[in-house]
Each structure stands twice: as structure tokens, then as C-alpha cells.
């Protein structure tokens, strides 16, 4: 019977896993800061000044032997500063000790995974909410797909939406940013439309679908997706603040992830319609 048990695994990793991802903990803080110390490729005073400039912290202290980084202050700082330090110290590793970068990434991922943290890192060590694999795949591929300069504003809106889904962010702002991304691409297709709204979808998007899609099945399916976009737009308007009106109750996490994820899909779809529209002109 004992042979059937998992071997070589730490007790806490097998039997004390939390039911929900952890937004913050003393142990997570301590492990990250301990890791930062080992991957500090420059004199600590140089890194401290850089972090203070970027974060607005007071980590740099001066003594008889010169300036140094007071690591205990970083461990006690706002957690956003600890998370930002993952990216900032990673930039120092990349610039000053590039051979250490892969191992730094591996160890950061290991700490986040073992502590069941509610975060993930991308290829450039940016920190994002760890929602699920499907969301991550959609986000990563979409940001790459919108890499063309013409989509830079939409890409920035989607990045903001993703960051607002972090525990320290705002679900309401995440939905607003996702809407801004979709609206930006919509207005790139239809430059005469001042905003994304029901009338604009009916008067501009449906006619171009009828023009661009020749296959009857594809055309009908695309018109259904336009109707879904209309419903999604109406949903987002519930969380878009109008001057003189009180703020709506913030949406729950599950609803926010759903709305932002659908927004990403609509952004990709509209970008493909723009590309198809442009190709017909050539």
C-alpha cells in the first residue's frame, strides 16, 4: 500500500493545497524576496536605487561601506511592489547576467506554483493573473496576433484588462478595458462610427458581413456572432460609468473573467474582419 503513495513530495504540496489560488501570503513574500537576493547580479545599492525610482519605495540605505538594498523593507512593502520586483529584477538579470535568466524564470515559476499563487509570468517576466489555461492561451496568442502597429491601442487596452484581473485590480475596470479594446478595433473597421453600440453593429457590421462572406452558412454564423457581440456590448455598458450616475456594484470574479475572455475573442474576430476587408481592396 505504501508503494502506491506519491514519493518524494513535500507534505504541504500534497495535502495542504488551498482550494483557491492565494493572492498574498507571508510565505510567498519571503520566498520571492529570498529568491531576489540570490539573483541580484549588480551591487545591491544600484538595484535599490533602480527599484526606488520605479516603485516609489525607500529600499536604498547608505552606510559607511556605501549604499545597499534593505531587503526586509521590500518584504514588508505593498505586495504590488513585490510582484513588480519580479519583472524589474528580471530585467537586471537579463541585462547583467543573461545566463542566469532561464533559471531565474524557472525558480519564479516554481515558487508561484508551490505556493498556489494567483499569478503567472509571461516570457518577458511580466506578471498576470493565473486564471486558467484556456484564458492564458487566448490572452497570449491574442497579444501576439495584435502585434501589428495598427492594433497597438487595442493591445494596450487588453493588457490593462488582464492586469486589472489581478487580486489588487478592479473587475469593473477590467471589463471597461476589454470593451475599449473591442471598440477600438470596431472603429478601425468603421471610421465613421463614433462608438460601439447596437445601432452601429446593425447599420455597419451586418452589411459588411453580407459583403465579405460568400458562403451562406458562414454568413449566417457570422451574423449570429454579430448578435452575440451586440449582447456582449450591452453587458459591458452595465459597468461603464456615466457622469452624474452612481457606480454600479463591481462584478464578481467569474463574471469578469467570462466578459473579458469573450471580449478577447471578439477583438480577434473583428481584427480578422478588418484584415479581410483590407484584402478585398488590394
N, C-alpha and C positions, 0 to 999 in steps of 0.2 A: 504493500500500500504506500509506503514511504517513497518508493521509487517513482510513483506516479505524480508526486508533488513537484512543482516548479523548483528547479535547483539554482542556487547562486544568486537569487534575487533578494534584495533588501525587504525586510518585513513590511515597512511602511509603503513600499511600492506595490506590494501585493494586496495588503489587507486594510490599508488606511487611506485609500484614494478617496478624495472628496466627490460628492455626487455632482457638483457644479464646478466649472473652472474657477480658479482662485484669482481674484482681481489684485489682491495685495496681501502680503504676509511678512512678518519679521524674518522668517527663514528665507523667503525669496529675496528680500532686500540683502540680507547678509551674504547669501551665496553669490549674488550678482556682483556686489562690491568686492568680495574676496577674489572673484574671477578677474575683475577690472585691474586689481593690484598686480596680478601675475602677467597681464598682457599690456602693461604700460611701457611702451618702447622708448620713451623720452624721459628726461628728468621730470620728476613729479611736479615741480614748480611751473614748468612750461605747460603741462597738461592742465594744471589747476587754473592758470590764467585763461587758457582757452575755454575751459568749461564755464568759468565765471562770466566770460564775455558772452557765451552762447546761452547760458541758462539764467543769468542774473543771480547766481549764488555767490557765496563767500567761502570758497573752499581753499583759496590760496593764503597761506600763512607764511610770514617771514621770520627767520631766526638767525642766529649767529652763523649758521652754516649755509645760509641762503634761503630761498623760498621753497616751500613744499606743499603737497596736497594733503589736506586734513581729511582722511578717508572717512572718519567717524561722522563728519558733517554731511558727507554725501549719503551715507547710510541713513542718516536721520532727516534728510531733505524730503521735500514733497516727492511722492512716488513718480510723478511725471518726470522729474529730474533724473531719477534712477533709470527710467525707461529711455529717456533721451540720451543718457550716457552710453547705452548700448550702441547707438548709432554713432555718436561723436567719438568715442574711444575706438570704435571700429575704423573710423576714418583715419585716426592716428596710426593704428596698426597697419592699415593698407599703405599709408604714405611712408612709414618708417621701418616697418618690419613685415613686408608683404608675405614672406614665407610662413608667418605665424597666422595669417588671416583665416585659412581654412580650418585650422584647429580652434581658433577663437570662435568662429561660427558654430563649429560642432559643439563646443562646450556651452555656448549660449543656448543652443537648441536643447542640449541635454538638461540644463538647469530648468528651462521653461517646461520641458516635458515632465521631468521628475517632480516638480512642484505643482503640477497640474495648473500652470499659469494660464490666464485668459488671453495670452498673446502669442504671436508668431513673428518671425523675422523674414524679410524677403532677401533676395540675392544681394542687395546693397546694404543689408543690416538695418533697414527701416522696420519699425515695429508696427504691427497691425493686430486687430482683434482676431483671436483664434476662434472662429465660429464653427465652420465645418469644412470638410474637404471640397464639397461641391461649390460652396461660396468662394473659397480661396482660389480654386481653379478658374472660376468665372472672372473673379477680380483680376488675377494675374494675367490671364490671356487678353482681357479687355483692355487693360492699361497698355499692354504691348501693341494690341491692334489699333489703338488710338494714338500711336506714336507719331503719326504724320503731324507736321506743324499746324495744319489747318484745324486739328482737333485738340490743340493744346489746352484751350479753355475748358472744354468738356472733360478732358483727362484730369485737370486740376480740381474740378468740381467732384469727380468721382473719388479722387484721392482724399478730399476733405470729407466726403460721406463715409468712406472707410474708416478714417481716423476718428470721426465722431461716434462710431460704434464702440470705441474703447470704453471701458467702465467709467473713465473720467470725462467722457464726452457727453454729447446731448443727442438722444434719439431723434428729437424734433429737428435739430439741425442736420442730422444725417439724411433725413427724408427730404428736407429742403435742398440740400446739396445735390442729392440724386436727381431731384426734379430739375434743378438748374442745369445739370449735365444734359439731360434729355431735351430740355427746351433749347439749349444752345445748339445742338445738332439739328433739331427741327427747324430752327430759324436759319441755319446754314442752307437747308434744302429750300425753304420758302422765305426768301429775304423780305418779302412784302408783309409777312405775318409778324406782328409786334410781340406775340406771346403764344404759348402753347395752351390751347383751350379747346373746348368741344367744337365750336364753330370752325376753328382753323383746321381741325382734323377732318371734319366733314367737307369743308369747301376746298381744301388744298391737298390733303394726303390721299383721300379716296380717289380723286380724279387721276392723280399721278400713278397710283397703284393700277388703275384700269389701263393706263397707257403703257406702263413698264412690264406688266406681267401678262404674257400672251396665253399661257396655259390656263384653262378655265378653273381647274382645281386649285392651282397655285394662287390664282387671282381671288377666288372665294376665301381661301385660307388667309390670305393677306388682308382682306377686308375684315375678317373676324379679328385678326390681330390688331387692326386699327381700332376696332370697337373696344378691344381689351385695353389698348393704350388710352382710350377715352375714359374708361372706368378707372384706370390707374391714375390718370391726371386728376380726376375728381377726388380720388382718395388723398392725393398729396395736398390738394387745396385745403383739406381739413386742418393741415398743420402749417399752412403759410399765413403768417401774421399780417393782418390788415391794420393800418393805423386807426386808432380810435376804438379797436376791438380788443377784448382781453385775450391773452394767450390761451390756447387750448391745452387740455391735460396732456402731458407728454405720453407718447405711445409706448407700449411695453416692448421689451427686447425682441420677442419673437415676431411681433408685427413689424417692427422696424427693420429687422433682417430681411423679412419677406418683401417689404416695399422696396428696400434698397437693392436687393437681388434682382427683382423684376425690373427696376429702373436700369440696371446694368444691361440686362437682356434687351430692353427697348433701345438703349443707346447703341448697342451693337447692330441691331436691326435697322435703325434709322441711318446709321453710318453706311450700311451696305446699300440702302436705297439711294443715298446721295451718290455713292460711287457708281451705281448702275445708271442713275440719271446723267451723271457727267460723261459716262462712257457712250451714251447714245448720241452725245453732241459731237463726238470725235469722228 
